[in-house]
């Protein structure tokens, strides 16, 4: 995982200097608590920005073996990129920073991570665990670890969220198969996607509004398609990340379904010169009649 700890750690230490006494949940350490190096085998929190953690941790894991075993079960969720502060939140509990008092995550941090990550967990049949009940954590006016990714200009900023559905670029197929796919979906659009940053765990993506060619609008108004697709890029970071494959910009043919509050991309093809079948399908689409139209 990328190194997220620097700014967060400095911010936490600055807070500690301002507080003369701990909050209700920032209790002094138990006698049995001790500092231990965060091992490299603990992939969740290794290189998070500090090198030592407290054992037992805030989830009452007594041994490093137990910590590593329990924390590793959260790695797939991080891979879904459900929230940029998910790693900080989890490591504050699994690997609490080694200070002279226990510092818990703020309730608002827990709630922000839960809002984005719990729906993804539910897709795979896992409820948000009671041990991470946000009501157990201190309010923001107490000494606690706050969110790092908060937008100062908008407290209601929509955080990128993972998709429950795996989304990858389609392999080259025949023009006939591509046409059948376009017919089966509600909408189909040729778009250009731009990566806004490469420095954070979750990349933000923009739709180039001047490079939108509507092939099929379905139940959508043509004028609303750019905004709906930008919303898709904002909330479906995993899908966009997989489609981009590390590139900074790209042109794609995407098609999908229209739900009441969002669009869901089902198919994505890279618009490349070598994909002649895709170019042929798009040319033929203007005069193509889908089976239900032909009937």
Protein Blocks (a to p, Z undefined) as FASTA:
>chain_A
ZZfklmmmmmmmmmmmmpmbdcfklccddfkbccddddfklmmlgonlpabdcdddfkop
abfklmmmmmmmmmmmmmnopafklmmmmmmmmmgcddfbdcdddfklmmmmmmmmmmmm
mmnopacdfklgmklpccfkbccdddfklcfklmkbccddddfbdcdddddddfklmmmm
mmmpmbdcddddddfbfkbmbdcddddfklcccfbgkjacfklmmmmmmmmmmmmmmlmm
mmnnopabdcddddddddfkbccdfbdcdddfklmmlmmmmmmmmmpccfklmZZ
